[in-house]
C-alpha cells in the first residue's frame, strides 16, 4: 500500500488571479489513485466521477530511467490529490503509456491515450523528439499537455512561432534558462576553452547552439563540437580526440544511457583528471545508478536536488523513499519537478478554475504560481513556460550538493522554438 504525501498550504498567485488554496494535512491509508497501464487491445475508460490523465513514461529505451521517475512520482502525486478530494471532486485516474524512447511510438501512444482511453490531459515524455511527436496530437485533439523534461522551447503555435500553442505547457527549463547564469560562472572558475560533445538529435544540438553563443559572448573559445549516434557503445575515438585537444572545460549533452556509457569510459581514460566536466542531461540524477561516484566533482545546473531546503521537498522526499524503498539513488527533477510538479500544477489550476474543462484549465494555468518541492514556479502566461529557480550543484558524497541559488529563470519569448 502506498503512503500518501502530506499536503501543505499552497498559495496561488498570478496576474489574473489571487487565491489561497487550503490543503489539508492528510495521510490517507488505502486512498490510492486509480492506475492503469496502456497496452494494445484494451485500456482505461473514464467516467463523470474521474479525471483521466495520460502519462507518457518511456520506461524502455535510452530514456528509461527518466520514464521510471515520471511513472513513480506521477503515482505519488495522484495518490496525494485523491487523498484530498481529487480534482474538482473527481478521482484522478492515471493511464500509463510506454513511448519506448521513440518519437513514432509516442505519437501512437498519445493517440491511444486520447482516443481510446479518454485522456483529458497529458503529461510526460522523455527526449525532445518524443515531446515534439506528442505536440500535434495534443493540439489537434485540444488536450492540454505539460511536458516534463528540460529542453528547447516547444510551446509556440505550429506555423506561427510568435504565438503560444494554447494546449502545450513546459514544466522543464530551456537551454537559455539553464545556461545564461551557470555557464559564465563555470568559465570564470575553470577556464574559457570549451569542447562540446552531444548525442545526435534535436535537444543536444539546440542546447549546444545556446551554449556556444554564451561561451563566445563571455570571451571563450570553442575547441570542438561533435555529435554521436544515440545508443553508442564505444566512445574511444571521441575520448582520444578530447584528451588530445586539452580543453579546460568538457561540456557534455549525452542523455540517458549514452551519458552513462561515456562517463564510465572517460573516467577510466583519465578525462576527469585533466579538465572540468559539466553539461546538461548527461549527469541527470536519474542516471546516477549508472555512473555513481565516477561522476564525482562534476558541476551541474538543475532545477531540483533532494537536498533542497523547501517546505514541500522534505515531505516529498520522505513519501517517495517510503513508497519506493528499493530506489536508493538521489531523487531527481524528472519526477519531483516533472511529473509530480506537473500534476500538482494541474490540480491547482483545476481548483482555481472550478472545472476540468480544457479551456477553463488553460486559462487558470496561465499566470498561476504554485509551491513545489523545487520552490515556487509560475506559469508564464505569454509562452506557457514554468518560470523557476535554478541551482548550481556539485556531484559528491553520492548526492547533488547545492552550491549556489542562481535565482528565477525565465525563457525569452519564443526564442529557439522548435515547433514548425
C-alpha positions as CSV (number, residue, x, y, z in Angstrom):
1,X,0.0,0.0,0.0
2,X,1.3,3.4,-0.9
3,X,1.7,6.1,1.7
4,X,0.1,9.4,0.6
5,X,2.1,12.6,0.9
6,X,1.1,15.2,3.4
7,X,-0.3,18.2,1.5
8,X,0.8,21.6,2.7
9,X,-0.7,25.0,2.4
10,X,0.0,26.5,-1.1
11,X,-0.7,30.0,-2.3
12,X,-1.8,30.5,-5.9
13,X,-0.9,34.0,-7.2
14,X,-1.0,35.1,-10.8
15,X,-1.6,38.1,-13.0
16,X,-5.2,37.3,-13.4
17,X,-5.9,35.6,-10.0
18,X,-5.0,35.6,-6.4
19,X,-6.3,32.8,-4.3
20,X,-5.2,30.8,-1.3
21,X,-5.8,27.1,-1.6
22,X,-6.1,25.4,1.8
23,X,-4.6,21.9,1.5
24,X,-5.2,19.7,4.5
25,X,-2.5,17.6,6.0
26,X,-3.6,14.0,5.3
27,X,-2.3,10.5,5.5
28,X,-4.9,8.5,3.7
29,X,-4.1,4.9,4.1
30,X,-5.7,2.9,1.2
31,X,-6.9,6.0,-0.7
32,X,-4.8,5.2,-3.8
33,X,-5.1,6.7,-7.2
34,X,-6.7,4.6,-9.9
35,X,-3.8,3.5,-12.0
36,X,-3.9,1.7,-15.4
37,X,-1.4,0.6,-17.9
38,X,-2.0,1.5,-21.6
39,X,-1.5,-1.5,-23.8
40,X,-2.8,-2.5,-27.2
41,X,-6.2,-4.2,-27.1
42,X,-7.6,-2.5,-24.0
43,X,-7.3,0.3,-21.6
44,X,-9.0,2.5,-19.1
45,X,-12.1,4.5,-19.7
46,X,-13.2,7.5,-17.8
47,X,-16.5,8.4,-16.2
48,X,-18.1,11.6,-14.9
49,X,-16.6,10.8,-11.5
50,X,-13.0,10.6,-12.8
51,X,-10.4,12.8,-14.4
52,X,-8.3,10.7,-16.8
53,X,-4.7,11.8,-17.2
54,X,-2.5,10.1,-19.8
55,X,1.1,9.7,-18.6
56,X,3.7,9.1,-21.3
57,X,6.6,7.5,-19.5
58,X,9.4,5.9,-21.5
59,X,10.2,3.0,-19.2
60,X,12.1,1.3,-22.0
61,X,14.7,2.6,-24.4
62,X,17.5,5.0,-23.8
63,X,15.3,7.4,-21.6
64,X,14.1,4.5,-19.4
65,X,15.5,5.9,-16.2
66,X,13.6,9.1,-16.7
67,X,10.5,7.2,-17.6
68,X,10.6,5.3,-14.3
69,X,10.9,8.6,-12.5
70,X,7.9,10.0,-14.4
71,X,5.8,7.0,-13.6
72,X,6.7,6.7,-9.9
73,X,6.3,10.3,-9.0
74,X,3.1,10.6,-11.0
75,X,1.6,7.9,-8.8
76,X,2.6,9.7,-5.7
77,X,1.0,13.0,-6.9
78,X,-2.2,11.2,-7.9
79,X,-2.5,9.5,-4.6
80,X,-2.0,12.7,-2.8
81,X,-4.6,14.5,-4.9
82,X,-7.1,11.7,-4.4
83,X,-6.5,11.6,-0.7
84,X,-7.5,15.2,-0.5
85,X,-10.7,15.0,-2.5
86,X,-9.5,14.6,-6.1
87,X,-9.6,17.2,-8.9
88,X,-12.8,19.2,-8.7
89,X,-14.2,16.4,-6.5
90,X,-13.3,13.7,-9.1
91,X,-10.8,10.9,-8.6
92,X,-7.7,11.1,-10.7
93,X,-7.2,8.1,-13.0
94,X,-3.7,7.7,-14.4
95,X,-3.3,5.8,-17.6
96,X,0.4,5.0,-18.4
97,X,1.8,4.5,-21.8
98,X,5.4,3.5,-22.6
99,X,6.7,5.6,-25.5
100,X,9.8,3.4,-25.6
101,X,12.0,6.5,-26.1
102,X,10.8,6.6,-29.7
103,X,9.0,9.5,-31.4
104,X,6.8,7.4,-33.6
105,X,5.8,5.2,-30.7
106,X,4.9,8.3,-28.7
107,X,2.6,9.6,-31.4
108,X,0.8,6.3,-31.5
109,X,0.6,6.0,-27.7
110,X,-0.6,9.6,-27.3
111,X,-3.4,8.9,-29.9
112,X,-4.4,5.8,-27.9
113,X,-4.5,7.7,-24.7
114,X,-6.7,10.4,-26.1
115,X,-8.9,8.4,-28.5
116,X,-9.2,5.1,-26.8
117,X,-8.6,5.9,-23.1
118,X,-10.3,9.2,-23.0
119,X,-7.4,11.2,-21.5
120,X,-8.4,14.8,-20.7
121,X,-4.8,15.9,-20.0
122,X,-1.4,14.6,-21.0
123,X,1.9,14.8,-19.1
124,X,5.3,13.2,-19.5
125,X,7.6,12.2,-22.4
126,X,11.4,11.9,-22.4
127,X,13.5,13.3,-25.1
128,X,12.7,16.4,-27.1
129,X,12.0,14.3,-30.2
130,X,9.4,12.3,-28.2
131,X,7.8,15.6,-27.0
132,X,7.7,17.0,-30.5
133,X,5.9,13.8,-31.6
134,X,3.1,14.4,-29.0
135,X,2.6,18.1,-29.5
136,X,0.5,17.6,-32.7
137,X,-1.7,15.0,-31.1
138,X,-2.4,17.3,-28.1
139,X,-3.0,20.3,-30.4
140,X,-5.3,18.5,-32.8
141,X,-7.4,17.0,-30.1
142,X,-7.4,20.1,-27.9
143,X,-6.0,18.2,-24.9
144,X,-3.7,20.2,-22.5
145,X,-0.2,18.7,-22.4
146,X,2.5,19.5,-19.9
147,X,5.8,18.0,-20.9
148,X,8.2,17.1,-18.1
149,X,11.8,17.4,-19.1
150,X,14.1,20.3,-19.8
151,X,14.8,21.1,-23.5
152,X,14.4,23.7,-26.2
153,X,11.1,25.5,-26.1
154,X,8.2,23.8,-27.8
155,X,5.2,25.8,-26.7
156,X,4.8,28.0,-29.8
157,X,2.0,27.6,-32.3
158,X,2.8,25.3,-35.2
159,X,3.1,27.5,-38.3
160,X,3.5,30.7,-36.2
161,X,6.4,30.6,-33.8
162,X,5.5,34.1,-32.5
163,X,2.3,32.8,-30.8
164,X,1.6,30.4,-28.0
165,X,0.1,27.0,-28.5
166,X,-2.8,27.1,-26.1
167,X,-2.6,23.4,-25.4
168,X,1.1,22.9,-24.6
169,X,2.9,23.8,-21.4
170,X,6.5,23.1,-20.3
171,X,7.5,22.3,-16.7
172,X,11.2,22.0,-17.5
173,X,13.7,24.8,-18.2
174,X,15.1,25.6,-21.6
175,X,18.8,25.8,-22.5
176,X,18.6,29.5,-22.3
177,X,17.2,29.3,-18.8
178,X,19.8,26.7,-17.7
179,X,22.9,28.3,-19.1
180,X,22.7,32.1,-19.0
181,X,24.0,32.4,-15.4
182,X,25.5,29.0,-15.0
183,X,28.0,28.8,-17.9
184,X,29.7,32.2,-17.2
185,X,30.1,31.0,-13.6
186,X,31.8,27.9,-14.7
187,X,34.1,29.7,-17.2
188,X,35.1,32.2,-14.5
189,X,36.1,29.3,-12.2
190,X,37.7,26.9,-14.7
191,X,38.7,28.5,-17.9
192,X,37.4,29.6,-21.3
193,X,38.3,26.8,-23.8
194,X,35.3,24.5,-24.2
195,X,34.9,21.2,-26.0
196,X,31.3,20.2,-26.8
197,X,30.1,16.5,-27.3
198,X,26.5,15.5,-27.6
199,X,24.1,12.9,-28.9
200,X,22.9,13.5,-32.4
201,X,19.3,14.7,-32.1
202,X,17.3,17.9,-31.6
203,X,17.9,18.7,-27.9
204,X,21.7,18.3,-27.8
205,X,22.2,20.4,-30.9
206,X,19.8,23.1,-29.7
207,X,21.4,23.3,-26.3
208,X,24.9,23.4,-27.7
209,X,24.0,26.3,-30.0
210,X,22.9,28.3,-27.0
211,X,25.9,27.2,-25.0
212,X,28.3,28.2,-27.8
213,X,26.7,31.7,-28.0
214,X,27.1,32.2,-24.3
215,X,30.8,31.0,-24.4
216,X,31.6,33.4,-27.2
217,X,29.8,36.3,-25.6
218,X,31.9,35.7,-22.5
219,X,35.2,35.7,-24.3
220,X,35.5,31.9,-24.6
221,X,36.9,29.6,-27.3
222,X,35.1,26.7,-28.9
223,X,37.7,23.9,-29.2
224,X,35.4,21.4,-30.9
225,X,31.7,20.5,-31.5
226,X,30.9,16.8,-32.1
227,X,27.8,14.6,-32.1
228,X,27.5,10.8,-31.8
229,X,24.6,8.5,-32.6
230,X,22.2,7.6,-29.7
231,X,22.9,4.2,-28.2
232,X,26.6,4.5,-28.9
233,X,28.6,1.9,-27.1
234,X,32.2,2.8,-27.9
235,X,33.5,6.4,-27.3
236,X,37.2,5.6,-27.6
237,X,37.7,7.8,-30.7
238,X,35.9,10.8,-29.0
239,X,37.8,10.4,-25.8
240,X,41.2,10.3,-27.6
241,X,40.2,13.5,-29.5
242,X,39.2,15.2,-26.3
243,X,42.4,14.3,-24.5
244,X,44.4,15.5,-27.5
245,X,42.6,18.8,-27.7
246,X,43.2,19.6,-24.0
247,X,40.2,21.8,-23.3
248,X,39.7,23.5,-19.9
249,X,36.0,22.5,-19.9
250,X,34.3,19.5,-21.4
251,X,30.6,20.2,-21.9
252,X,28.5,17.0,-22.5
253,X,25.0,16.7,-23.7
254,X,24.6,12.9,-23.8
255,X,21.2,12.0,-22.2
256,X,20.2,8.7,-20.8
257,X,22.3,5.5,-21.3
258,X,24.6,7.4,-23.7
259,X,25.9,9.5,-20.9
260,X,26.4,6.6,-18.6
261,X,28.4,4.8,-21.2
262,X,30.6,7.8,-21.9
263,X,31.2,8.7,-18.3
264,X,32.5,5.2,-17.4
265,X,34.8,5.1,-20.4
266,X,36.0,8.7,-19.9
267,X,36.8,8.2,-16.2
268,X,38.9,5.2,-17.0
269,X,40.8,7.1,-19.7
270,X,41.6,10.0,-17.3
271,X,39.4,12.7,-18.9
272,X,38.1,13.8,-15.5
273,X,41.6,14.3,-14.2
274,X,42.5,16.8,-17.0
275,X,39.6,19.2,-17.3
276,X,36.4,20.3,-15.6
277,X,33.5,18.2,-16.8
278,X,30.0,19.6,-16.9
279,X,27.0,19.6,-19.2
280,X,23.3,19.1,-19.4
281,X,21.2,15.9,-19.3
282,X,24.3,13.7,-19.2
283,X,24.5,14.0,-15.4
284,X,20.8,13.9,-14.6
285,X,20.1,12.4,-11.2
286,X,18.0,9.7,-12.9
287,X,21.3,8.3,-14.4
288,X,23.1,8.2,-11.1
289,X,22.7,4.5,-10.7
290,X,24.8,4.1,-13.9
291,X,27.8,6.3,-13.2
292,X,27.7,6.9,-9.4
293,X,31.0,8.1,-8.0
294,X,32.6,8.0,-11.4
295,X,31.0,11.5,-11.8
296,X,32.4,12.9,-8.5
297,X,33.5,16.5,-8.9
298,X,31.2,17.3,-11.9
299,X,29.5,20.7,-11.7
300,X,25.9,20.8,-13.0
301,X,22.9,23.1,-13.2
302,X,19.4,21.9,-12.5
303,X,16.0,22.8,-11.0
304,X,16.0,20.2,-8.3
305,X,18.0,18.3,-5.7
306,X,16.6,16.2,-2.9
307,X,18.9,18.2,-0.6
308,X,16.9,21.5,-1.2
309,X,15.6,23.1,1.9
310,X,12.0,23.9,0.9
311,X,8.8,23.2,2.9
312,X,7.4,21.0,0.1
313,X,10.6,19.0,-0.5
314,X,11.0,17.2,2.8
315,X,7.6,15.5,2.8
316,X,8.0,14.7,-0.9
317,X,11.4,13.0,-0.3
318,X,10.1,11.2,2.7
319,X,7.0,9.9,0.9
320,X,9.0,8.8,-2.1
321,X,11.6,6.9,-0.1
322,X,8.9,5.2,2.0
323,X,6.9,4.2,-1.0
324,X,9.9,3.1,-3.2
325,X,12.5,1.9,-0.6
326,X,14.4,0.0,-3.3
327,X,15.3,3.2,-5.1
328,X,18.3,4.3,-3.2
329,X,19.8,6.8,-5.7
330,X,19.3,10.6,-5.2
331,X,15.9,11.8,-6.3
332,X,15.9,13.9,-9.5
333,X,13.9,16.6,-11.3
334,X,12.2,14.4,-13.8
335,X,10.0,13.0,-11.0
336,X,10.0,15.8,-8.4
337,X,9.7,18.8,-10.7
338,X,8.5,17.0,-13.7
339,X,5.6,14.6,-13.4
340,X,4.9,15.3,-9.7
341,X,5.1,19.0,-10.2
342,X,3.1,18.9,-13.4
343,X,0.2,17.1,-11.7
344,X,0.2,19.4,-8.7
345,X,0.2,22.4,-11.0
346,X,-2.7,20.9,-13.0
347,X,-4.5,20.2,-9.7
348,X,-4.1,23.8,-8.6
349,X,-5.4,25.0,-12.0
350,X,-8.4,22.8,-11.8
351,X,-9.1,24.1,-8.2
352,X,-8.7,27.7,-9.5
353,X,-11.0,27.1,-12.4
354,X,-13.5,25.1,-10.5
355,X,-13.7,22.9,-13.6
356,X,-11.8,20.2,-15.5
357,X,-12.9,21.7,-18.9
358,X,-9.8,22.1,-21.0
359,X,-10.3,25.7,-21.9
360,X,-11.0,26.7,-18.2
361,X,-7.9,24.8,-17.0
362,X,-5.7,26.5,-19.7
363,X,-7.0,29.9,-18.6
364,X,-6.3,29.1,-14.9
365,X,-2.8,27.7,-15.7
366,X,-1.7,30.9,-17.3
367,X,-0.1,33.1,-14.7
368,X,-0.6,30.5,-11.9
369,X,2.1,30.3,-9.2
370,X,2.4,27.1,-7.1
371,X,4.9,25.9,-4.5
372,X,6.5,22.6,-5.5
373,X,9.5,20.6,-4.0
374,X,11.9,22.7,-6.1
375,X,10.5,26.0,-4.9
376,X,7.8,28.3,-6.3
377,X,7.1,28.1,-10.0
378,X,5.0,30.5,-12.1
379,X,3.4,29.5,-15.4
380,X,4.4,32.3,-17.8
381,X,1.1,33.4,-19.5
382,X,2.9,34.6,-22.6
383,X,4.8,31.5,-23.5
384,X,3.5,28.7,-21.2
385,X,7.0,28.0,-19.7
386,X,7.4,27.4,-16.0
387,X,9.5,30.3,-14.6
388,X,11.5,28.7,-11.8
389,X,14.5,28.6,-9.5
390,X,17.7,27.1,-10.8
391,X,20.7,25.8,-8.8
392,X,24.4,25.3,-9.4
393,X,25.4,21.9,-7.9
394,X,28.3,19.6,-7.4
395,X,28.1,15.8,-7.6
396,X,29.8,14.5,-4.4
397,X,29.1,12.1,-1.5
398,X,26.5,10.2,-3.5
399,X,24.3,13.3,-4.0
400,X,23.9,16.7,-5.6
401,X,25.1,19.4,-3.3
402,X,23.6,22.8,-3.9
403,X,26.5,25.3,-4.3
404,X,24.5,28.4,-5.4
405,X,20.9,29.5,-6.0
406,X,21.0,31.1,-9.4
407,X,17.7,32.8,-9.0
408,X,14.4,32.6,-11.0
409,X,15.0,31.9,-14.7
410,X,12.6,32.8,-17.5
411,X,12.7,32.0,-21.2
412,X,12.9,34.9,-23.5
413,X,9.7,34.9,-25.5
414,X,9.7,32.1,-28.1
415,X,13.4,32.3,-28.9
416,X,14.5,29.0,-30.4
417,X,11.1,27.4,-30.5
418,X,11.5,24.1,-32.3
419,X,7.9,23.5,-33.4
420,X,7.4,24.4,-37.1
